[in-house]
Amino acid sequence: MNSIPVHKLQDRTDRGFLLKHFTQEDIDYKQSDFVGAHRDDHYMFFIMMRGSGSTIVDFEEKTVSENQLYYILPEQIHYRIKTNKAKGWFIAVDPSLVDPECRNVFESWLGFQEPVTLSPDEIGDYDKLLSIVDRKMANQSERSMNLNILYALLHSFFELAASNISVLTNVDANNSRPAELSMRFKKLLNENIRAYKSPSDYADMLHISEPYLNEALKKITGSSVSFWIKYKIMIEAKRLLCFSDLTVKQIANDLGFENHSYFSRFFNKETGMTALTFRNRVKDPNNVSV
């Protein structure tokens, strides 16, 4: 099986975060040789002040335009962002530095996040705040740097971002019971999707009723338990089809399907194509044969 590269933040910094102000000239000069699909063990935020950028995140093309905020979750597979006359800010941060209330907002869509358009005043606020962080990092030596101050400033950034995102997604950035259950469900889903695929299984793990779990998830994410279970299965299946050499039968087994024929029918029903057709299309768009 081919492995999907994982970029680890600790290989680049011991502070738990990276902050960079970028221009198109900087990007052209420091162009990375690595352009293939990968995932990160951290959040990545982009504030696009000028120009635009595009990438593919979990098989969906995303374009970040001028005056927009966008972010990529740790588990999502994506390509390096390609920019056009771009200027803005890039922040990579370890999830442990992000308060649970903000993470509830960032992860409420479980991978459906879209770029958020910001007002001129909001763009100005982000620019001023991140400029302060950047200046404090530049003016202090590693020995004298007060990380608590930097973390406090970053917390303000997360609060601003969560506020902007919650307006678009109708997710309340508080530690409410539904928000807490949503985060716990997401963690359980990531850990147990290969073994458990029934909504009642997750309700039992959370010691609540299935209707109550459905109600909580619909309030926070807008979708039901069964929707997110199917979504997680499909994302994992697509990743394996695209980034591994496993056969469809092996992928079915890897995902916990005892009957690979059932998995094939499930995939076809959800996508309108066979698993092999999907594999051929993503690996060679000109080849659409089964």
Backbone as a ProteinNet text record, in pm:
[ID]
protein_1_A
[PRIMARY]
MNSIPVHKLQDRTDRGFLLKHFTQEDIDYKQSDFVGAHRDDHYMFFIMMRGSGSTIVDFEEKTVSENQLYYILPEQIHYRIKTNKAKGWFIAVDPSLVDPECRNVFESWLGFQEPVTLSPDEIGDYDKLLSIVDRKMANQSERSMNLNILYALLHSFFELAASNISVLTNVDANNSRPAELSMRFKKLLNENIRAYKSPSDYADMLHISEPYLNEALKKITGSSVSFWIKYKIMIEAKRLLCFSDLTVKQIANDLGFENHSYFSRFFNKETGMTALTFRNRVKDPNNVSV
[TERTIARY]
83.4	0	86.9	56.7	128.2	88.4	185.7	154.9	130.8	43.2	14.4	105.8	192.8	285.4	210.9	263.9	208.4	312.5	278.1	367.3	346.2	452.8	443.9	497.3	418.7	456.4	581.8	600.3	716.8	848.2	840.9	961.1	1002.8	913.9	941	954.1	896.5	903.7	874.6	928.8	898.1	804.7	750.7	657.7	512.7	484.7	346.8	272.9	338.8	273.9	377.7	335.8	414.5	327.9	388.7	318.8	406.3	349.1	425.1	339.6	398.9	338.5	394.4	307.7	356.7	314.3	400	368.2	394.3	345.6	366.5	514.8	590.7	734.6	802.4	761.2	816.6	784.6	661.3	617.9	694.9	710.7	783.6	929	988.8	1129.5	1150.5	1055.5	1070.5	984.3	956.5	868.7	912.5	820.7	852.3	853.7	946	949.5	835.4	780.1	676	539.7	470.6	338.1	234.6	276.2	186	87.9	-5.7	-106.6	-42.6	-91.6	-40.8	-145.2	-118.7	-200.9	-108.9	-163.7	-85.8	-138.2	-55.8	-102.5	-145.4	-174.5	-207.1	-308.5	-366.8	-453.3	-367.5	-423.2	-360.8	-466.4	-434.4	-523.4	-459.1	-541.7	-496.2	-583.9	-520.4	-590.3	-542.7	-629.7	-592.5	-631.5	-530.8	-556.7	-558.6	-479.4	-475.6	-463.5	-508.9	-492.4	-580.9	-534.7	-613.7	-522.7	-580.4	-508.8	-606.8	-557	-643.9	-572.8	-650.6	-596.9	-708.2	-675.5	-774.4	-769.7	-884.5	-894.9	-996.7	-949.7	-1036.9	-1123.7	-1055.4	-1114	-1205.4	-1209.7	-1288.9	-1195.7	-1214.1	-1132.1	-1181.2	-1088.7	-1120	-1041.3	-1108.7	-1044	-1063.1	-952.1	-956	-927.7	-1024.9	-1014.3	-974.7	-956.3	-918.3	-1018.7	-966.2	-1047.3	-1123.1	-1059	-1122.6	-1032.3	-1099.4	-1034.6	-1066.5	-964.2	-986.5	-895.3	-937.6	-854.7	-870.5	-767.1	-763.9	-745.9	-826.6	-822.4	-707.8	-660.9	-545.5	-559.4	-677.8	-689.4	-715.7	-737.8	-775.1	-654.2	-673.5	-569.7	-581.4	-469.1	-473.8	-341.1	-339.9	-220.2	-173.9	-48.7	2	-79.1	-112.1	-194.7	-116.2	-180.8	-121.3	-178.7	-91.4	-136.3	-121.6	-198.5	-195.4	-199.3	-84.3	-72.7	-116	-73.5	-123.3	-43.4	-114.4	-54	-143.5	-82.5	-164.5	-85.7	-156.6	-97.7	-125	-28.1	-41.4	-9.8	-98.1	-76.8	-94	6.4	-3.3	1.7	-91.2	-98.1	-138.1	-73.3	-106.3	-247.4	-330.5	-467.5	-474.5	-370.5	-372.8	-373	-333.5	-331.9	-465.2	-558.9	-688.8	-791.8	-859.1	-959.1	-1070.7	-1127.5	-1235.4	-1353.2	-1386.5	-1499.3	-1474.5	-1352.3	-1319.1	-1311.2	-1257.9	-1249.8	-1389.2	-1486.4	-1624.1	-1669.6	-1631.7	-1671.1	-1590	-1457.8	-1372.2	-1405.9	-1443.7	-1463.1	-1609.8	-1699.7	-1841.7	-1886.4	-1821.6	-1860.3	-1791.1	-1697.3	-1623.6	-1566.3	-1519.4	-1456.4	-1530.9	-1639.8	-1717.3	-1685.6	-1579.4	-1554.2	-1531.6	-1584	-1569.8	-1500.6	-1438	-1378	-1482.5	-1441.4	-1530.3	-1489.9	-1584	-1555.7	-1557.5	-1454.6	-1438.6	-1460.5	-1506.4	-1522.6	-1386	-1373.8	-1246.4	-1199.4	-1292.6	-1255.1	-1202.9	-1266.7	-1223.1	-1085.1	-1063.2	-930.7	-826.2	-861.3	-770.2	-739.3	-839.9	-818.4	-722.4	-743.4	-653.4	-511.1	-497.7	-365	-292.4	-363.5	-302.3	-263.2	-353.4	-326.7	-207.6	-206.6	-98.1	33.2	24.7	146.2	210.5	128.4	181.1	253.3	190.7	254.7	386.6	383.2	502.6	614.1	578.8	679.5	740	656.6	708	800.2	768.5	855.5	988.8	985.6	1107.2	1196.6	1136.3	1212.1	1264.1	1224.1	1266.6	1352.4	1454.9	1536	1460.4	1502.1	1436.5	1439.8	1548.2	1563.2	1468.8	1448.2	1368.3	1221.7	1186.3	1051	950.1	847.5	741	631	632	534.6	392.2	373.9	239.2	173.7	254.3	200.4	160.3	247.6	216.8	93.2	81.8	-34.6	-162.8	-152.2	-269.6	-314.9	-217.7	-251.4	-311.6	-255.5	-311	-452.5	-476.8	-612.2	-711.1	-668.1	-754.5	-782.1	-680.4	-700.5	-804.2	-792.4	-887.4	-1029.2	-1041.6	-1174.1	-1233.6	-1150.5	-1197.9	-1241.9	-1157.6	-1188.7	-1315.9	-1328.6	-1447.6	-1572.6	-1560.5	-1673.8	-1717.4	-1621	-1653.3	-1712.8	-1656.7	-1704.5	-1842.6	-1866.4	-1995	-2110.2	-2083.5	-2187.3	-2230.2	-2133.3	-2163.2	-2227.9	-2185.7	-2231.4	-2343.4	-2377.2	-2479.8	-2440.9	-2309.9	-2260.7	-2226.5	-2279.7	-2254.1	-2122.8	-2029.7	-1897.6	-1902.8	-1973.5	-1974.1	-1966.4	-1945.2	-1926.5	-2059.9	-2160.5	-2292.4	-2290	-2393.6	-2403.1	-2402	-2480.7	-2473.8	-2335.1	-2268.1	-2134.1	-2036.2	-2048.6	-1961.6	-1985.6	-2111.7	-2144.4	-2095.7	-2103.7	-2056.3	-1907.9	-1828.5	-1685	-1653.3	-1724.3	-1700.4	-1740.1	-1850.4	-1893.5	-1789.1	-1736	-1636.3	-1513	-1469.9	-1353	-1381.2	-1498.6	-1535.4	-1548.4	-1602.4	-1619.7	-1483.9	-1389.5	-1255.4	-1186.6	-1210.8	-1142.1	-1209.3	-1340.5	-1415.6	-1490.1	-1472.6	-1553.4	-1536.1	-1420	-1397.3	-1470.5	-1501.3	-1566.9	-1715.8	-1754.6	-1894.1	-1951.5	-2066	-2125.8	-2273.9	-2321.6	-2461.5	-2475.2	-2573.3	-2594.3	-2613.7	-2680.1	-2703.9	-2573.1	-2473.5	-2343.9	-2282.4	-2286.9	-2224.8	-2306.7	-2437.7	-2521.3	-2489.5	-2471.1	-2436.4	-2301.5	-2204.2	-2071.5	-2078.5	-2171.6	-2185.9	-2286	-2348.2	-2444	-2564.9	-2611.5	-2731.4	-2818.9	-2939.3	-3028.1	-2991.8	-3026.6	-2999.8	-3073.4	-3202.2	-3271.1	-3202.9	-3152.3	-3087.1	-2955.7	-2881.5	-2757.4	-2787.9	-2891.7	-2932.1	-2968.3	-3044.5	-3085.8	-2965.5	-2869.1	-2749.7	-2666.9	-2646.3	-2565.2	-2633	-2763.8	-2835.2	-2827.9	-2829.4	-2821.6	-2685	-2578.3	-2442.4	-2396.5	-2425	-2370.5	-2474.2	-2601.9	-2707	-2738.8	-2667.8	-2687.9	-2697	-2750.3	-2776.4	-2655.6	-2668.8	-2562.2	-2531.9	-2636.5	-2616.8	-2548.4	-2578.5	-2511.2	-2361.6	-2319.5	-2176.7	-2105.6	-2175.3	-2115.9	-2089.3	-2188.5	-2169.6	-2059.7	-2058.8	-1957.9	-1817.4	-1798.3	-1666.5	-1624.2	-1716.3	-1684.1	-1641.8	-1714.9	-1685.9	-1551.9	-1523	-1394.6	-1279.4	-1288.5	-1181.9	-1169.4	-1282.9	-1279.8	-1213.3	-1248.2	-1189.6	-1039.9	-999.6	-856.6	-778.9	-833.2	-766.1	-765.3	-874	-879.5	-779.3	-762.1	-674.8	-528.7	-499.6	-362.2	-305.1	-369.4	-314.5	-330.3	-263	-274.2	-361.5	-435.2	-522.9	-634.8	-675.1	-789.5	-917.1	-1026.9	-1154.7	-1192.2	-1166.3	-1196.1	-1112.9	-984.6	-897.8	-941.8	-985.3	-1033.9	-1160.3	-1249.2	-1371.3	-1337	-1241.1	-1198.2	-1135	-1052.8	-985.4	-1086.7	-1196.5	-1299.3	-1400.1	-1378.9	-1463.8	-1587.5	-1591.7	-1704.3	-1672.3	-1753.4	-1730.1	-1761.6	-1854.5	-1895.5	-1853.1	-1752.8	-1704.1	-1807.1	-1898.4	-2004.9	-2098.4	-2123.3	-2206.9	-2137.6	-2006.3	-1930.7	-1939.4	-1926.5	-1933.2	-2069.2	-2176.4	-2310.7	-2327.8	-2272.9	-2280.7	-2209	-2088.5	-2010.4	-2083.1	-2136.9	-2207.7	-2330.9	-2403.7	-2523.9	-2490.1	-2379.8	-2343.1	-2280.7	-2212.6	-2139	-2195.1	-2275.2	-2325.7	-2225.7	-2118.5	-2017.6	-1954.1	-1890	-1821.5	-1692.4	-1639.8	-1515.1	-1400.3	-1395.5	-1288.9	-1301.8	-1424.1	-1443.2	-1390.6	-1420.8	-1370.9	-1218.5	-1157.1	-1010.8	-950.9	-1007.3	-954.4	-968.9	-1078.3	-1100.7	-1005.5	-982	-894.8	-749.1	-712.3	-573.1	-546.2	-648.2	-633.6	-768.4	-788.9	-916.7	-961.5	-869	-904.4	-949.1	-931.4	-967.6	-1088.1	-1204.6	-1325.6	-1385.1	-1306	-1356.2	-1360.5	-1442.6	-1454.5	-1335.8
-119.9	0	125	219.7	346.8	426.7	492.1	573.8	717.5	784.5	925.3	1007.5	1090.4	1168.2	1253.3	1258.3	1341.5	1446.1	1573	1681.8	1712.5	1700.7	1721.6	1858.9	1930.5	2065.8	2066.5	1964.6	1960.3	1949.8	1908.5	1903.6	2042.2	2139.4	2274.6	2377.7	2348.7	2443.3	2370.7	2423.5	2367.4	2458.5	2561.9	2654.2	2608.1	2515.1	2471.6	2547.3	2646.7	2720.1	2784.8	2813.4	2889.6	3003.8	3118.6	3233.2	3293	3312.7	3370.6	3471.9	3585.7	3682.1	3652.8	3633.8	3594.5	3693.3	3704.2	3775.9	3680.1	3712.4	3624.8	3610.4	3718	3712.5	3612.2	3611.9	3515.3	3373.1	3351.3	3217.1	3169.9	3258.2	3220.9	3187	3262.3	3242.5	3115	3085.7	2971.4	2853	2844.5	2740.6	2602.8	2529.3	2395.8	2294.4	2200.3	2091.9	1993.1	1994.3	1897.5	1954.3	1890.6	1937.8	1826.2	1707.4	1594.2	1600.9	1506.5	1499.5	1462.1	1523	1493.8	1538.7	1507	1559.7	1615	1696.3	1757.3	1709.9	1721	1688.1	1814.3	1921.6	2050.7	2124.5	2229.6	2318.2	2408.2	2448.3	2551	2655.4	2782.2	2894.5	2984.1	3035.5	3130.6	3255.5	3371.7	3498.7	3558.5	3559.5	3609.5	3756.8	3843.4	3987.2	4039.6	3977.9	4016.6	3889.7	3894.6	3782	3664.6	3545.3	3424.8	3303.2	3193.4	3067.1	2953	2840.1	2724.9	2597.1	2499.5	2370	2266.6	2141	2034.2	1972.8	1971.4	1918.6	1805.7	1684.7	1566.7	1562.1	1575.2	1556.7	1671.6	1780.2	1896.5	2015.1	2082.7	2199.5	2318.9	2388.1	2504.2	2624.4	2735.3	2859.4	2963	3021.3	3125.5	3258.8	3346.5	3474.2	3586.1	3703.9	3821.8	3847.5	3885.8	3915.3	3792.4	3677.5	3556.3	3482.1	3410	3323.3	3179.4	3092.8	2950.7	2870.7	2749.1	2664.5	2518.9	2439.7	2297.1	2220.7	2116.1	2036.6	1935.3	1891.2	1800.4	1672.8	1612.6	1482.4	1491.4	1610.7	1623.9	1609.6	1537.1	1520.5	1634.7	1698.7	1815.4	1831.2	1923.6	1957.5	2097.5	2125.7	2259.3	2363.4	2472	2575.2	2648.7	2670.5	2744.4	2884.8	2984.4	3122.4	3203.6	3311.3	3404.5	3547.1	3617.1	3755.2	3765.8	3667.9	3654.2	3736	3780.7	3845.9	3817.4	3777.9	3749.1	3684.3	3607.9	3542.9	3392.8	3317.9	3173.6	3138.7	3058.3	3015.3	2865	2795.8	2652.3	2638.2	2559.7	2553.6	2414.4	2371.5	2244.5	2252.3	2150.4	2154.5	2176.4	2136.5	2151.1	2297.3	2387.9	2530.5	2598.3	2526.8	2585.1	2544.2	2642.9	2614.4	2526.4	2437.3	2349.2	2423.5	2542.1	2617.7	2656.1	2696.8	2733.3	2609	2500.4	2376.4	2325.7	2347.5	2309.5	2375.1	2500.4	2574.2	2529.2	2521	2484.8	2346.3	2253.8	2115.7	2076	2172.8	2138.9	2078.2	2116	2063.6	1931.6	1890.5	1765.7	1755.4	1866.1	1861	1935.7	2005.9	2079.9	2229.5	2269.6	2411.8	2480	2600.1	2681	2812.1	2879.9	3010.6	3108.1	3189.6	3287.4	3427.3	3500.4	3636.1	3733	3817	3912	4055.1	4139	4281.5	4349.3	4467.2	4540.6	4563.4	4595.1	4615.5	4486.5	4372.9	4244.9	4206.3	4226.7	4201.2	4286.6	4413.8	4503.8	4455.7	4402.7	4351.1	4232.6	4140.4	4025.1	4070.6	4163.5	4210	4275.6	4359.7	4426.1	4325.1	4231.8	4133.6	4045.2	3993.1	3903.1	3978.1	4105.1	4187.3	4204.2	4216.7	4227.7	4098.3	3984.9	3855.9	3843.9	3878.8	3869.1	3958.6	4079.4	4173.3	4125.4	4073.1	4024.7	3904.3	3821.2	3707.1	3753.7	3857.1	3906	3982.9	4048.5	4135.2	4064.1	3938.1	3866	3746.3	3722.8	3603.3	3482.2	3364.9	3242.8	3233.5	3281.5	3268.4	3360.6	3482.4	3580	3582.5	3507.8	3513.5	3461	3540	3499.8	3433.3	3300.3	3227.2	3250.3	3277.9	3300.7	3420.7	3523.4	3641.3	3604.9	3530.5	3490.9	3401.4	3309.4	3220.6	3299.2	3401.2	3484.4	3559.6	3610.9	3680.3	3582.7	3462.4	3361.2	3323	3318.7	3288.8	3391.9	3518	3622.9	3596.1	3548.6	3513.5	3402.3	3297.2	3185.7	3232.2	3321.7	3373.2	3453.5	3535.9	3612.1	3519	3418.7	3325.2	3247.6	3199.4	3123.5	3209.5	3336.6	3427.4	3445.9	3466	3482.6	3355.6	3241.5	3114.2	3079.9	3108.1	3072.6	3151	3273.3	3351.5	3281.8	3226.3	3158.6	3022.9	2951.9	2814	2801.1	2913	2909.7	2820.5	2804.8	2726.3	2821.6	2794.3	2878.3	2837	2931.4	2900.5	2900.1	2804.3	2791.4	2644.8	2620.5	2483.6	2421.6	2432.7	2379.7	2227	2164.9	2019.3	1964.4	2019.5	1970	1985.7	2097.8	2118.2	2016.1	1989.1	1889.9	1750.8	1714.8	1583.9	1573.3	1683.8	1684.3	1653.1	1713.8	1689	1546.6	1498	1361.7	1259	1286.5	1197.5	1193.6	1309.1	1314.8	1232.3	1244.9	1168.8	1018.7	978.1	836.5	785.7	868.8	829	804.9	895.3	878.9	752.8	718.3	605.3	471.3	471.7	345.9	316.4	398.1	380.8	244.1	182.4	51.7	-59.8	-36.1	-140.9	-115.3	12.5	45.4	141.3	103	182.4	212	185.4	209	330.3	419	533.1	491	377.6	332	296.5	249.4	216.7	340.8	452.7	575.7	637.3	624.3	671.7	593.4	461.2	378.2	418.2	445.4	486.6	617.1	703.4	832.9	828.2	710.9	689.8	782.9	801	880.9	806.5	855	790.9	833.6	750.3	783.8	910.3	927.8	1052.8	1177.8	1168.5	1284.9	1317.1	1213.3	1234.8	1297.2	1248.6	1306.7	1454	1483.7	1621.8	1712.6	1664.2	1743.8	1769.1	1665.1	1680.9	1771.2	1758.5	1844.2	1990.9	2014.3	2151.7	2212.4	2132.3	2184.3	2176.1	2064.7	2043.1	2052.1	2042.4	2046	1911.8	1806.2	1673.8	1567.4	1451.7	1343.7	1256.5	1165.5	1071	982.9	929.8	839.1	910.1	1038.2	1113.6	1117.4	1147.5	1160.6	1026.4	918.7	785.3	751.5	776	750.4	840	965.3	1059.2	1012	967.1	922.1	797.6	703.4	581.5	617.6	708.6	744.7	817.6	905.4	976.6	878	785.7	687.5	596.3	557.4	471.6	543.7	668.8	746.1	765.9	789.5	806.3	679.8	564.8	438.1	406.6	437.6	414.1	501.6	622.9	718	702	674.5	681.3	546.7	436.6	305.1	214.6	101.3	1.9	-115.5	-100.2	-206.9	-233.2	-358.8	-392.3	-345.4	-342.3	-302.3	-397.1	-525.2	-622.5	-594.6	-562.4	-532.3	-404.6	-306.7	-181.4	-206.8	-288.5	-323.9	-388.5	-479.6	-546.3	-446.6	-356.5	-256.9	-166.8	-139	-51.5	-126.9	-256.8	-332.7	-393.8	-400.2	-464.6	-612.8	-697.7	-841.7	-889.4	-823.3	-859.3	-748.7	-774.4	-668.5	-631.6	-722.9	-691.5	-585.1	-594	-492.8	-356.7	-357.5	-231.9	-172.7	-254.6	-205.6	-143.6	-208.8	-153.5	-21.9	-18.6	102.4	218.5	193.8	298.1	347	254.5	290.2	374.3	338.3	412.4	554.5	571.8	703.3	794.4	736.7	818.3	811.3	709.3	691.9	629.1	572.3	505	393.5	300.1	192.6	245.2	169.5	208.1	214.6	120.8	122.1	240.5	278.7	396.8	520.7	531.3	645.6	645.9	530	521.5	564.8	517.5	553	701.6	760.4	902.8	991.9	960.7	1048.2	1029.1	908.3	885.7	924.7	919.2	958.4	1010.5	1144.6	1203.7	1168.5	1134.2	1099.8	955.4	876.9	736.3	713.8	691.6	678.2	539	444.2	309	238.5	134.8	60.8	-33.9
0	0	0	-88.3	-88.7	34.2	97.6	214.3	172.4	245.8	220.7	310.9	255	338.8	441.3	561.3	667.3	706	691.4	729.6	877.7	956.9	1100.7	1138.3	1215.8	1253.8	1340.7	1423.1	1511.6	1434.6	1307	1224.8	1177.5	1193.7	1144.1	1255.7	1372.2	1483.4	1614	1724.5	1855.7	1934.2	1868.9	1935	1927.7	1838.1	1820.1	1713.3	1652	1543.4	1452.9	1331.9	1235	1182.7	1165	1107	998.7	880.4	769.9	693.9	667.6	576	437.9	339.3	207.6	99.9	-1	-124.1	-239.8	-357.4	-471.7	-502.9	-480.5	-506.1	-413.1	-285.3	-189.3	-232.2	-275.1	-314	-436.7	-534.8	-656.2	-624.8	-530.7	-498.2	-417.1	-327.2	-237	-281.1	-408.8	-460.4	-413.9	-353.2	-302.7	-415.2	-405.9	-503.5	-479.6	-358	-325.1	-360.7	-452.6	-493	-481.4	-435.5	-431	-315.4	-316.4	-211.8	-78.2	28.5	162.1	263.8	387.7	495.5	603.7	691.1	798	932.8	1035.8	1170.2	1245.1	1170.1	1228.8	1141.4	1197.5	1120.5	1031.8	917.8	834.5	800.5	829.8	800.3	695.3	606.7	505.3	511.3	519.2	504.6	373.4	272.8	140.9	130.7	135.5	129.8	-13.7	-99.5	-241.6	-324.9	-448.4	-538.8	-500.8	-533	-506.6	-496.9	-451.4	-443.8	-464.4	-513.2	-534.9	-494.1	-451.9	-414	-425.3	-400.7	-397	-258.2	-191.4	-55.8	-55.8	-25.2	-25.7	-150.9	-267.2	-399.2	-443.3	-367.4	-406.5	-429.3	-543.6	-573.3	-491.9	-429.3	-347.9	-399.6	-415.9	-457.2	-347.7	-302.1	-199.3	-267.9	-265.8	-336.5	-241.6	-299.2	-221.4	-109.4	7.2	125	175	171.7	222	321.6	412	509.7	472.4	478.4	454.1	545.2	578.1	663.2	621.9	652.7	621.5	752.1	770.6	892.9	889.5	1006.4	1011.1	929	927.7	862	712.2	660.7	520.2	426.7	318.1	216.4	116.8	87.9	-0.2	-72.8	-167.2	-243.1	-201.6	-231.3	-201.1	-276.9	-209.5	-269	-378.1	-492.1	-603.5	-603.7	-607.5	-591.2	-719	-722.4	-836	-782.4	-794.1	-745.4	-599	-519.6	-383.1	-282	-180.6	-65	54.4	165.4	282.3	394.2	475.7	591.5	589	639.8	655.3	799.3	862.1	1000.1	1008	1059	1088.3	1239.5	1296.4	1441.7	1489.3	1596.8	1659.3	1719.1	1699.2	1752.7	1902.8	1975.4	2120.8	2164.9	2076.5	2110.3	2084.9	2023.1	1989	2093.1	2151.6	2253.1	2197.4	2282.2	2236.2	2173.6	2229	2174.1	2028.6	1997.5	1859.2	1771.4	1825.9	1748.3	1713.2	1803.8	1771.8	1642.8	1624.7	1505.1	1384.1	1399.9	1287.2	1231.8	1320.3	1278.5	1265.1	1275.6	1274.6	1142.5	1033.5	902.4	869.8	952.4	930.3	789.5	735	603.6	495.9	531.7	432.7	432.8	499.3	513.9	378.3	366.7	246.7	282.6	184.2	212.4	265.9	361.6	424.6	378.5	321	274	391.9	399.8	508.7	460.2	550.2	517.6	521.1	460.7	467.8	611	700.7	841.2	903.8	871.1	926.8	874.4	746.2	689.5	760.2	783.9	854.1	994.3	1064.3	1200.3	1199.7	1105.1	1095.7	1065.4	973.8	933.9	1051.3	1127.5	1242.4	1349.7	1379.1	1484.2	1448.7	1327.8	1287.9	1268.9	1232.9	1223.7	1361.5	1465.2	1601.2	1639.5	1610.2	1639.9	1564.2	1438	1354.3	1407.3	1447.7	1497.7	1629.1	1717.6	1846.2	1826	1728.4	1699.6	1642.9	1559.8	1496	1593.2	1693.5	1783.8	1907.5	1926.1	2045.5	2007.8	2087.7	2067.4	2119.2	2078.3	2124.3	2277.4	2337.2	2481.4	2557.5	2504.1	2578.2	2534.7	2432.2	2379	2480.6	2505.1	2595.9	2514.3	2513.5	2432.6	2480.3	2610.3	2661.1	2594.1	2566.6	2498.1	2355.7	2288.5	2151.1	2145.6	2241.6	2244.5	2272.4	2356.3	2385.3	2260.1	2183.9	2059.6	1958.2	1951.5	1861.4	1903.2	2033.3	2081.2	2027.8	2023.2	1967.1	1819.5	1748.2	1607.1	1593.4	1675.8	1668.1	1699.8	1796.8	1832.4	1717.1	1652.9	1537.1	1424.7	1395.9	1287.7	1319.2	1442.5	1480.6	1469.9	1505.9	1495	1349.8	1260.5	1118.4	1059.3	1097.1	1041.9	1096.3	1224.5	1285.1	1222.7	1177.4	1110	981.9	909.7	783.7	805.2	909.7	930.6	1032	1098.8	1203.7	1320.7	1342.5	1456.2	1569.5	1686.2	1801.9	1867	1881.2	1938.2	2090.3	2145.8	2291.4	2328.7	2454.2	2500	2540.9	2453.9	2481.4	2476.7	2528.2	2526.7	2384	2289.7	2152	2089.9	2118.2	2063.3	2120.3	2249.6	2313.7	2254.3	2235.8	2179.3	2035.7	1961.4	1822.5	1815.6	1902.7	1904.3	1948.2	2048.3	2097	1990.8	1921.2	1813.5	1702.5	1664.7	1558	1595.7	1720.4	1765.6	1759.8	1809.1	1805.6	1662.5	1575.6	1435.7	1370.1	1392.9	1335	1386	1511.9	1573.8	1545.6	1517.6	1515.8	1387	1281.9	1162	1098.3	1111.8	1050.9	1124.3	1251.4	1330.3	1351.2	1358.1	1389.9	1285.9	1228.9	1121.3	1144.1	1263.9	1296.5	1389.1	1364.1	1454.6	1599.4	1620.2	1757.5	1828.2	1752.2	1812.3	1877.2	1806	1856.8	1968.9	1961.3	2071.1	2198	2183.4	2299.5	2357.5	2270.6	2319	2396.5	2357.8	2423.7	2538.8	2559.3	2668.8	2658.4	2536	2511.9	2411.5	2391.3	2295.3	2153.7	2057.2	1917.5	1873.1	1908.2	1869.3	1925.6	2050.5	2109.7	2038.7	2000.2	1925.9	1789.6	1724.9	1596.7	1611.9	1716.7	1741	1764.2	1843	1873.5	1747.8	1666.6	1545.7	1444.1	1430.4	1334.8	1377.5	1508.6	1558.2	1527.9	1543.7	1525.8	1380.7	1313.7	1178.5	1068.1	1104.3	1003.6	942.4	983.8	925.5	1034.4	996.6	1091.2	1116.7	1213.1	1244	1123.3	1061.4	947.4	831.1	810.9	704.9	728	851	879.2	876.6	913.4	904.1	758	670.7	527.4	469.7	512.6	463.5	499.3	623.1	667.8	591.9	572.1	496.4	354.8	290.7	152.6	140.2	233.5	229	243.6	339.1	358.6	237	178.3	59.7	-57.1	-78.5	-188.6	-168.1	-44.4	-16.8	-50.5	-11.6	-39.2	-188.3	-257.3	-401.6	-475.9	-427.9	-496.9	-459.4	-332.7	-284.6	-240.3	-279.1	-249.2	-370.8	-365.7	-471.5	-429.4	-321.6	-274.6	-375.7	-386.7	-471	-401.4	-475.8	-417.3	-303.7	-321	-216.2	-91.7	-109.7	4.4	75.3	-2.9	56	136.3	81.5	154.1	287.6	287	410.8	506.9	452.9	535.6	606.3	539.3	596.1	681.9	698.8	789.4	726.7	592.6	524.5	506.9	565.7	552.5	411.5	345.7	209.8	114.7	29.9	-58.1	-164.6	-195.8	-292.2	-234.6	-104.2	-39.2	-43	-17.5	-25.1	-165.1	-267.6	-405.8	-435.3	-388.6	-409.5	-333.5	-212	-130.2	-199	-249.2	-315.8	-440.5	-517.2	-640.6	-609.9	-505	-467	-424.9	-351.2	-299	-403.8	-503.9	-601.4	-742.6	-771.9	-906.9	-1001.2	-946.3	-1028.5	-947.3	-1016.9	-946	-882.8	-788.1	-722.8	-822.2	-918.4	-1017.3	-1111.8	-1144.9	-1229.7	-1158.9	-1030.1	-953.2	-951.4	-925.2	-921.9	-1055.2	-1165.4	-1297.3	-1325.6	-1281.7	-1309.2	-1232.1	-1103.7	-1025.4	-1061.8	-1108.6	-1146.2	-1289.9	-1375.6	-1514.4	-1562.9	-1555.2	-1592.5	-1733.7	-1821.6	-1959.6	-1974.9	-1866.3	-1871.7	-1782.9	-1837.9	-1760.1	-1769.8	-1819.4	-1833.5	-1698	-1688.8	-1564.9	-1550.2
[MASK]
++++++++++++++++++++++++++++++++++++++++++++++++++++++++++++++++++++++++++++++++++++++++++++++++++++++++++++++++++++++++++++++++++++++++++++++++++++++++++++++++++++++++++++++++++++++++++++++++++++++++++++++++++++++++++++++++++++++++++++++++++++++++++++++++++++++++++++++++++++++++++++++++++

